[in-house]
Amino acid sequence: MYVPVPTMALEWHATDRDEGRALTTMRLPFAVSTADADSVTTELHAVMSPLLNCVITRVGWRWIFRNDDTEPAETGSNTQVLLALFYRNGERYDAFYLPAPNPDYFETTGPYAGIRLDMSNPTVVSAIEALSSALEAVVTPSGDPFPTEFVAGGKVI
Amino acid sequence: MSINIVNKADAPEPPYICELVSYQPEATPFVLYGLWLKSQKYFWNSPADWETAKSLLAQVGSELLMPCGIDIVNGLDRIYNLLDVRLAGIERTVTGSGTSDDPFVYDPILYQTPEIFDDEPISLIGLATTGKRAWKNLLDGVTSPDFADSRSFRDQLEAIRAILADTELDGDEIEGILNLILLALA
């Protein structure tokens, strides 16, 4: 199966007076730095704007990575089940949601069987530690660091 | 009846109060869905409200997965056991990890009604009982396993007085003997 080369796309969305919409895309290498992407975006925006008889309403960046050559599990459902991972940093809480969690990684006994992430499972513990480590560099839209103290994970239906 | 599900709201600001409630864990996935839904930005009046609400709702969601009921029960059992050892002198062993799957198991069990064993020396009641026996032995010569000498304090003083009366010691010598007795008693 064809797998597209991963790319980073700069996108300009434009609207004319008749609500006609257009999209202009510039593709850059997947590994481009955000500083370079920002520079190219700003320069091209300045060049394009005087040439247009419409309004640029939205500018977006997308890093596009596709993996079409694997088969999803038959029992998985992105639209019906989520895994909520709750994090805390002092008084601030946040949640990270993943689609279609593997049912093997939920508790199997007790009142939270099939509901709560099984923290006695080594695979789960490793994944949570790695995820928490990765989230240390993440900043929320308000500029606050993303909380990295994992609290609990559970199924969302 | 209908409800506007995208009605915007101000987020409640901290500090928050905390209450213990009865809750059915089976409902957790559905409640988490509701919390996730309400965590979307279009339900809140401002970005600041959204940030505050997201944190609050995430806190609630995480706490639904971290019930404290069993911790409270375990804490109460520990207090019961501690008091039982100190008041009644009943020592227990405990096994388990304190989870709902592997609860703490006390041996002997935690009794529904108190059992008092007043001769257990490690209990407060046992210590008080021992002290009472000591006083009764000292004052009245009542014997018990710990205090087998039936001579009371009065009896022993009378014996000393009788010995001194039978001797031909002078006053200074008697005073010297009395001082030795006082030193021994001290």
Interface residues (C-beta under 8 A of the other chain):
Chain A: V81 L82 A84 F86 Y87 R88 E91 R92 Y93 D94 A95 Y97 T109 G110 P111 Y112 I115 R116 T140 P141 S142 D144 V151 A152 G153 G154 K155 V156 I157
Chain B: P14 P25 E26 T28 P29 F30 L32 Y33 W36 S39 P47 A48 E51 K54 S55 L56 A58 Q59 G61 S62 L64 L65 M66 P67 T99 S100 D101
